[in-house]
């Protein structure tokens, strides 16, 4: 492999805690620093070896969260720090940027991933246009300049479900299965999790009876498009949405020369990444577009060429659509439960998906096995990454 290849020496993540839960008092750097420290310990390299930290963060409202995490974790003052805000895609985009730093010779060892403290996110307000007028609070910024192309994400998911006749029953069944998988494999996933604030596993997955699921409230109903035809119930329920959450996830990337210098035997290799954009009015399709792009860059024909696939499914309808478009069975993705069951710490969600891929490849233990992580973001953007298992143990 070329000396500039991005080798993956270790990975780690925190548990995912629902908004207002176990991490409610923690700022982003307080969630991320223990994960970064554990990452270095797992790889067996000193903090002084790290040249840069690239960290996705969507809700910090400015500043440089990556620098805060680096300093809080005890990295040297000389360490560069780059914060990435591509919303839900930020955690995977950070990994792609880190690979670029290695390939361009700007760094030899980079920590990349994402961290989000949604519970501590600043309150957002627009300044008044006229002095003396009140400020205008807002929940989310605009993601497209034209309001018609900047839909509410939940409503966009509901409209997609209605247009494509994906029923509430299908969505709820998909989500329920995700929770069941996460609960069944809680102890297994705990091996990849760094305890933060005493939380050793993802807190949100829960056991539910189908009868109880049917009584959960509807959060959005899509526009009916087939006039004169009795509409199918394609509403989006509470269960079919990835809840707001806090969390962090990171991977340690290095060049082959750095691995030799520090006596590290990398477990995996970064193969390719893709960050793409498409119609902002249909954001949930961007993960599919990013997947097609990264498969081409990795010289792969089909998503099924990857033995482990993790999609951060912000909505159940997104997971169902993704699988249908790429010829996958829903059982073949998110095998230990997905974002629907974990929750959605926005800037960290893509990085968590990648950590899940690496942990599952490790359990698979098959040299040259490939893994794929994908995510879609507000504004019609998507990101995906392919990694290859090298046969070593992280």
N, C-alpha and C positions, 0 to 999 in steps of 0.2 A: 504494500500500500504506500502511497506517496507520503512524504514527511509532513505535508500539510493536512493529512486526513484528520477529521474531527473524531477522535476516539472518546468513548464514554467510559469513565472510570467508576462512577458511582451515581446513585440517585437516592432521593429521599423526599418525603412530604410530611406535612402535618396531617392530622385528622381534619375533616371538614366539619365545621360547627355551624349550625343554623344561625342566622342573624339574631342577635340578642341572646345567644347561648353561651357556651363555655368560654369563648374568646371575646365576649362583649366589652371587656375592659382593656383589651390589648390593641395597641397601634400596630401598623403593618410591620415595622421593624421588630417588634416584640414577638410577633408570630414567626417571622422569617429567620431571625438570627439563630435560634436553636436548630432550625432545619439546616442552615448553612454549616453550622459547627458540626453537626452529626454527619453531614455529607463529607466533609474533609476527614473526619475520623474514620468513616467507612472506607475511604480511599487510601488512608494512611499517608497523607501528605500534609505539610505544615501550612498554616495560614499565609506565611510569607511567600509561598509559591504561587499564589493566585494573582494574576495580572489584571483581571477585570471581572466585574459582576454586571450582568445584563438581566434586568428584572422587569417583568410585565406588571403593571398596576393601572387600574382604570378609575378608581374612585378617590385617589389621594388629593385631587384638586391642586396639582402643581407640586413644586418642590422636586426632590430627587429621592424617591423611596429606595432606589437601589443603593444609593450612597448611605442612607440611614441603615439599611440592612447590613451593608459591608462593615461599617464602623461598629455597629452594635455587636457583630459577630467576632470582632477583634481582628479583622483584616488590616494589613498595613495601610498607613495613610496614603502611600503612593498608588494604591489600587484604584484603577479607573472604575467608574460606575455609570451605567447607562439605564435610564428608566424608559420603558416602552409603553405607550398607551395606544393600542389598537383594540381597546375594549376586550371582548371575549377572546380574541385571537392573540392577545398580548403575550401570554405565556409561551405559546409555540413560536411566535415571531421572535421572541427573545432568544430562543435556541438557534433559529436560523441566523440571527445577527451574530451570535457567539461563534458559530461555525465560520462565518465570514471573517471575523477577527483572526481566527486561527489560520485560515487559508491565505489571508493577505499579509501574514507575518506580523500583525500588530500585537499579538498575544500568543502565549504558549499554553496557558492554563486559564480557563474561564468558567465561572459559575453562571448558569443561566436558568431562568424559570419565571415564576410569577408569585406574587403575594397580594392578598387583598384582606383588608379589615373593614368590611362593609358596615359592621356595627359601629365603627368609629368614623365613618365617612363624614366629611364636613357638610354642613347645611349649605345648600346652594341658593344663591340669589342673584338676580340681574340688577345692576345699578339703574336707577331711574334716569330717564332721558332729560327730565327737567329737575333742576335742583329743588329740593324740598318735597318732591313726590316720594311716596313709599317705594321701597325695593320690591321686586317681584320674585317670590320664591319659585323654584322649579325642581323637579325630581331628576330629570335627565336632560342633557344638552341635545341640540339638533345633530342629526347624523347625515342629513342631506339638505341642501339649501332650499329646495322646493318642498313645502309641507306635504304635497300630494305624494312625494316619493320618500317620505320619512314617516312610515306608519308606526303606531305603537306595536311593539314586538309581539305582545300577547295577541292583539287583534289580528296582526298579520298571520300568526299561526292558526288562529281560528278561521280566518278567511281561506287559508290554504286547505284546511281540513274540509271545509264546506265545499269548496270548488272541486276538490279531488275525491270527495265522497269517502273520507276517512272517518269512520264513526267514533262517537265517544266510547262505545264498547271496545273497539279496537285499541284506542289510545289508552284507556284505563287498563286493559289487559296487558299491554306492553309495559306500562308503568308499574303495575303490580308485580310483574315478573322481575323487573329490575330490583325492586325492594326485596323480593324473595331471594334473589341471587346474593345481594349484598349482605343480608342477614345470615344466609347459609355459609358465607365465606368470610365472616367478620374476623375470625381469629387468623385466617390466612392473610388477609389484607393488613393485619396489625404488624406483620413483619416488615412492611415497607414504611410504616408510620413512625415518626419521631414524636414522642409524647410532648405536648405543649399544654401548659395549664392543667396537667393531670388527665388530659383526654388522650386515650390510647386507640380509639377507633372512631370511624365516622358516626356521628351522633344521630343523623336524621332517619336512616332506614328503619322501617317499622313493619310489623306484621298486621295485616288487615284481612278481614273476610270479604269476599265478593259482595255480599249483601250490604256491608258497611260502605264499600267503595261506591256503590250505586247511589248512596245518599249524600255523598260529598257534594258541596256546592259547585255550581257552574261559574267559571271566571270570565268566559268570553264565548260569544256565539258568532259564527261567521255569516256573511251576507249570503242569502239564498240566491242562486244563480239560475236555477231551472224553473222557470215560471210554469205554473199549472201542474207541477209534480209535487206530491207530498214530500216534504224535505226529510232526509235522513237526519237523525240526531247526531250531529258532528260537533257538538259543543265541546269546549275544552274545560275539563274539571280541575279542581285543585290538585288532584293526584298527578295529572299529566303535565305538570309544570315543575321545572327544577327550581327549588326554593332559594331565596337569597341566603348567602353564606359567607363565612370567613375561612381562610386557609392559605397554605403556601406549598409549593413544590419546586424542586430544583434538580438539575443534573450537572455533573462535573465533566467538562470536556477539555481535552488536551491534545497536543500534537504527539506523534510517535516519539520524537526526540525528547519531549518533556516526560513522557511515560518511562522511557529508558532512564532518564536522569534521576527520576524519583522512585525507580524500582516498582512501578505500577504495571500490572497486567490488565489492560482494559477488557471489560466484559462485552462491550458492544461498539458499533461504529455508526455514526450519523451517515446516512446514505443520500438523502435529498430532503429539501423543504420547498414548499410553495405557498406564497401569499397572493391571493387573487381578489379581484373585485367583480361584482356583477350588479344587476338591478337592485338598488337600495330598497325598493318596494317589496322585494321578496328575499329577505335576508337569510331565511333558514336554508335556502338552496346553496349557499356559498360553501358549505362544508363539502358538498358533493363536487362542486367545481374545483375546489382546492385539491380534493382527492384525485380527480382525474389528472390535474396538472402535475401533482407530485409522482403519480404512477409513471407518467411519461418521462419525467426527469430521472426516475430511478430505473428506467428501461423495463418496466413491468407491464404486462398486458391487462391484468384484472386485479381488482381489490382482493379477490380470493387468493392471489399469490402470496398475500401476507397471512401468516398463521395466527397472528394476534392483531385485532382491530379494536381500537377505542375511539368512539365518537362521543364528544361531550354533547349529550342530547338535552338541550335546554327545554325542549318540548317533546312529548312522546310522538307527536305527529312528525316531527323532524326525523326521529329515529326510524319511523316506518317509511317515510319518503326516501331517506338515504339508502336504506336497504333495498327498496324496490328499484331505485334508479341504478344501483350498482350490482344488481343481481345477487344480493346477499340475503341469507336468512337472518331475521332478528336474533336468533339464537347464536349467531356467529360473531356478534359484536358485544362488547361490554360484558364479558362472560362472568365477571364477579360483581355485576351491577354497575350502572352508569351514573351520569350526572343527575338524572331524574331521581335516583335514590340518594345520592350524596348531598346534592345542593350545588349552588353556582357561585363560587367566589371569583367573580368575573375575570380579573387579570391573572388568576392562578389556574383557571379551569383547564386550559389547554395543556399546561405543564403537568397538571395532575393526571390528565389522560396519558401523557407520555411516560410518566413514572409508572402508571399502571401497565402500560405496554412492556416496559423493561422488566418489571417484576414478574409478569406472566411469561416472558421469554426466558427468564432465568429458571422458572419452575419447569418450563418445557425442556430446557437444557439441550436444544438441538443446534449444533453449529450451522451457521449460515441461515437460520430461520429469520424471517422478516417480520417486523411489526409496524403498524400504521396508527398514528394518532391524528384526529381531525377535529376541527371546531369551526363554527360560523359566528360572525359578529354583526352587531348593529351597523347599519349603513351599507349592507350588502358586501361584506368582506369575509373571506375564509382563509384558513391556514391549515396545513397538513405537513406531517413529517414522517419519513420512513427511516427506520433504523434496522441494523443487522446484528444478530447475535454472533459473537466471535467464539463462544465456547468456554470462556473463562467465567469465574464466579466473582461477582462484585462483593 
